[in-house]
Amino acid sequence: MQNRSESVTSSPKSVVIIGTRGYPSYYGGFETAVRRIAPHLVDEGWDVTVYGRDGATRDDDPGRDPRVHTVVTGGIEKKSLSTLTYGLTACWHAARHKPDVALVMNVANGFWLPLLKMRGIKTLVNVDGIEWDRQKWGRLAKFTFRVGAKLTARWGNRMVYDAEAIAARWQRDFGVDGVFIPYGGDEPTEILPVPEGLTRRGYVLVVARFVPENTVGEFFDAVETLGQTHDVVIVGSSGYGGELDDRAADLAARLPRVQWLGHVSDDRKLHALWQHAGVYFHGHSVGGTNPALVQAMACGAPTVARDTVYNREVLGEGAILTEPNPRAIVDACESLLADSALQTEHAMRALQRSREVYTWQKVCIAYEENLTELAQLV
């Protein structure tokens, strides 16, 4: 099923985006980035086509830019196979229609980059995080990502790293340089209403996909204590059900001050939750610059984060860093909730760092510049 004619234009500036669920989609960081990058590229004179999956987007989405073309290709809807299979069909379609350049998300698509290379299509590849370090993947999946990364290093024209620490890891493991382009955040233009039933700077918020490396289990253990005396709002899910979803439901059922909202795609609602939180807990341990963290910073959320090289890089001096155990999480959250002056200080530092480094304007300009350079290569 396709949402445009079979042919991708042969315009002097044509780009395809491969490796996301489609446009516009609200699934994760890649999809958030594409919602901003694709319209910007159109504004700069590009013909833009985004590949996606059937049922992953809504044609009546008010956020859709009608100038952005979409193509839906086939794949296998299984956790271990979806990225590989949808990447294959998208790369095959793109190879047939030969755009000037491709923006490829995710190293799992490294297996299919030779299809694009053989057709003379230059590739800008966002490598994402170090997927083979993630606990959520089994041995075979980790092996697949690692091999995909090696193939990406060999066949991709230029790498994009969303964190300097990711760039250093790729240089060490694969001997490949690239460009640093992080994610951006949307700074609210107004003070949004405090979410119903909550008080400004009086609650703990977590926004995360329910996977082990996001410290979700340890945070839920901490909620057993925090939820006795403080409001706690949990946003997220695994996307597939399972133990962590069951725990979130149980906490919300047993503790009156705990809310589990599941996946929230309403940006205004999310921004209000970040803007008024007393503590935003960010437990992500792998993956480079995290889009949720950058957005929390743009909303001025006082943050307690798991102490990792990635979170230190992004946050600078604007947060409390903690170890990934329940007692440490409780202590860090309670100390920040009890200190309004420290909340204000951290909120302002986070917002200032967001303005300096992590804006969508800077991100989109960087992508356009790199795609232009690649498209001009002979």
N, C-alpha and C positions, 0 to 999 in steps of 0.2 A: 504494500500500500504506500503510495507516495502523495505528498501534499503539494507537489508542483509538477511541472512537466518533466519528462524523463531526462531532459538535457540540462546540464549545468552550463551556464553561459560561458562563452569564451572571451569575456571582457578582458581588457588589459590588466584589470585588477580584480581577479576573482579568487575567493578564498572559501574553503570548506572547513567546517569544524566537526571533528570526529571524536567520539569517546564519551559523550554525555548522554543523558536520557532524552534530550531534545530541547526545543525552544518554544515558549518559555517553560522552564521546569523549576521546581522548588525543592528538588530532592537533596542536594548537597552543595559543597563548595564549588565544584566545577560548573554546576548548573547556575548558581548565583553569578559566577563570573561571566558566563555566556550571556546572561540576561543584560549585562552591562556592556560587554565588549562588542557583541554583534551589532546593536544599533549604532554604536560609536563608529564602527568600521563603515557602515552604510553612509553615515554622515560624511565620512572622509572619502567617499567615492568608490567604495568597494561593492562588488556584487557578493553577497554573503549567503551561504547555504549551511544550515545546521542539520546534521544527521541525528536521528532519534529513534525512539521505540514506540510502537503502537500503544496507545492508551496512556502514555506518560505525560501528555500535555492536553490543554483544552484550547480548541480553536477560538472560543469566545472569551478567552482571557483578556481582560481590559489592559493588561500590561504588554500584550503582544504588539510588536512593531510589524505592520503588514509588509514592510519593505524587506524583511528578513525571510528568505526562502527556507522551507523545511523539506526534508526527505526522510521518510520512515522506511527502514529496511528490516529484514527478518533476523531472528536470533532465538536462542533457547533461554527461557525464563527460569534459570536455575542459578543459585548464588555463585556456584563455582564455574559456570559456563557462560553467563550472560555477557560479561565484558568481552570475552574472547570472540564469541559468535557474532554479536552485534558489531564489534570492531571489524571483523572479517568482511561482513556484507557491506558495511559502509566504505571500507577501503576499496573493495572491488568495484562498487558503484562509482566512487571518485576516480579510480584509475581509468574507468571507461570514458569518463567525461572530461577529465584532464583540466582541472582548475590550475591557476598559476601557483598556488601555495596552499598548504593544509596546516591548520592548527589542530594538533592531535593531543588529546588529554589521556593520560594514563599509560604507563610503560607496558601494560599487557598488550597494547596495540603494536608493540615493537615487532611481534611476529609477522605483522602484515605490512610493515613499512617498505619492504622490498617491492611490493606491488606498486606503491607510489613512486619509489625511486626509479623503477624501470620505465615509468611513464614521464620521467623528468619533472615530477611534482616536488617542489621543495617543501620541507616539513619543519615546523616549529613545534617542539614537543614539550608540553608541561609534564614533568616527570612525577608530579605529586609528591607524596612522602616516600618513606622506605617501606613499601608494602610488605616485603618479605620479613620485616621485623614485627609485624602486627600479630598479636595473639589470636585474633579472630579467625585467621587462616590456618588450615591444616597444612601438613607437610607438602602435599602435592601442589597446593595453591601457592605456598611460599616459593617452591622451586620454580613454578611457572612465572611468577613475578620476577624472580631473580634472573631467569633466562631472558624474559622480556626486556628487562633493563639492559642486559648485555647487548641484545640485538638493537635496542633503541640507541645505545651509545655508538654502535657500529653503523646503523643505517639512517639515523636521524640527522638532519642538517644542523639544527641548533637546539640546544636544551634551554628550557626555562625552569629556574629553581625559585620556589616561593619563599625560601629562607636561605641566608648565607650558610647556615649549618648544613643544609641539604647540598648546597654547591660544594662545600668542603668534602662531604662524604662521597659525592660522585667523582670528584677529582681523585680522591684516595683509592676508591674501588675500581673505577673504570678509566681514569686518566682523561676525563672529558670536561672541558670548561663549558660555560654557557652564560646566560644573563639572569640577573636577579630581578624578578617581577613578583611582588607579593599579591595578596588580596587587598581589596579596599573595603571601606565601611561607609555607610550612609549616616551622616550626622543629622539628627532630627532638626528641623527648622523651627520647632516650637517645643515647649514643655507639654508633653502629652498627659492626659488624665491618669491619675494613679489607678492601677487595675482594681476592680471592684473587690472589696473584702480585704485589701492589703493597705499598709501604711508606708509612706515614703521612708526609705532607708531602714525599714523594719523587718525585712524578710530576706531569706537566703534563696538564691535562684541557681539552678543548674540547667544548661541547655546542651544536650549531647546525644549522639547516637549510642545506643546501649551495646557497647562492645567492651571487653575487658580492659584494653589499653587506655580507655578514657576514664579509668578509676571509678567507674559507676558503682561497682559492688562495694568498694570501700566507702564511697560517699553514702550509699544507702545504709551501711552500718552506722555511719555518723549521724544520719537522719533519725535513727532510733533514739539518740540523745537530743539532737537539735530540735526535733519535732515535738518534744515535750514542752518546750518553753518559747519557741520561735516559729513563725510562719515559714514554711518551706514550699517552694514551687518547683516542680520537676517538669521539664519540657524535653520530649524525645521519646524514642522507642527503638527497638532493634530493627523494625521493619519486617521481621519474620516471626515475631512472637518468641516465647521462650522464658527462661528462668528470670532474667532481669526485668522483663515486662511484668511477670507475675509478682515479683518483689515490689515493683513500683505500685501496682494495684493494691497489694496488701498493705503497704505503708499508708496509702491514701485512705484505705478503708478503716484501719485501726487508729490512726492518729488524726484527730479533727483539724489540726493546724497544717496538715500536709495535703497539697493538691498535686495530682498528676494530670497534666494537660495533653499528654501524648505529643504527636507531631503537630506543630503550629506553623502554617504557611502564611499567616497574616502578618506581614512585616510590621504594620503599625502596632499590632498587639505585642509582638516580640520586642520592638523598640521601647514600648512603654514599660515592659517588664524589666528590661536592662536599665532603663533610665532611672527608675525609682528603687531598684534593689539596694538593700543594705550591704549585701555580699553577693557577688557572682562567683560561683565556684567553677573553675576550669581545670578539669583533670586530665586533659589530653596529653599523652606521653610521647607520641610519635606523629610524624606527618608534616613537620615544618610549620609554616605560618597557618594558623587555623582561622577559617573565615568567621566562625562564631566569636572567637576571641577578638578579632579585629573589629567586628560590629559592636561588641560589648564596649570596647574602648571608645568607639565613635559616639556611643550613647552615654559615656561618662559613668560606667559601672565600676564601683569599688570592687577589686578583684582579689580573690585568694586562688592561687594557681599551683598546680603540682610543679615542683622544682625540676625543670628539664632545660636542656640547652636551647630548645626551640622557644619555650615560654619566656626564658630570660631574654632572648634576643628580641622578641616582639614587645614585651612589656617594659623593658628598661627598668627604671626605678619606680614604676607606677603600680606596684602590687605587693602583696604578701605571698611569699613562696613557701610551700609546705611539703612535707614528706607524704607519701601515699598510704597513710594508715589512718584509721577512723579517729583515734584520739588526737592526732595532730590536726586533722581536718576540723574537728570540733573546736579545739583550742583556737585555731587561726580564725575561724568564722566568728566565734563568740567575742574574740578580742576586737575584731573590726566592727561588729555590730554595736559594741559598747563604746566606741570612740567616734563621735560624729565629726570631730576635727580631722581625724585620720581618714575617714570616709571622704570628706570634701577634698583633702589633699590628693588622695589617690585618684579620685574622679577627675580632677583637673589635670593631673599628670598624664593619665591615660588619654584624655581628650586631646591634649596638646601633642602627644606622640602620634596619635592617629592623624592629626592634621598635617604633621611634618612628613610622615612616611606612607601612611596607609589610606590613601584616598583613591576612589575609583577613577577620578580624572587622570591622575598620574599613572595608574595601572593601564587604563585604556590607551593612553598616548604611547606607553612603552610597547604594548602589543602591536599597535599600528606601525610604529617605527621599525620594529623587527620584521614584521611581515613584509613591509615595503622593501627592506633591504634584501630579504630572501627572494622576493618576486623578481628583483632586478638582476639576480645572479644568473650567469649564463651556464 
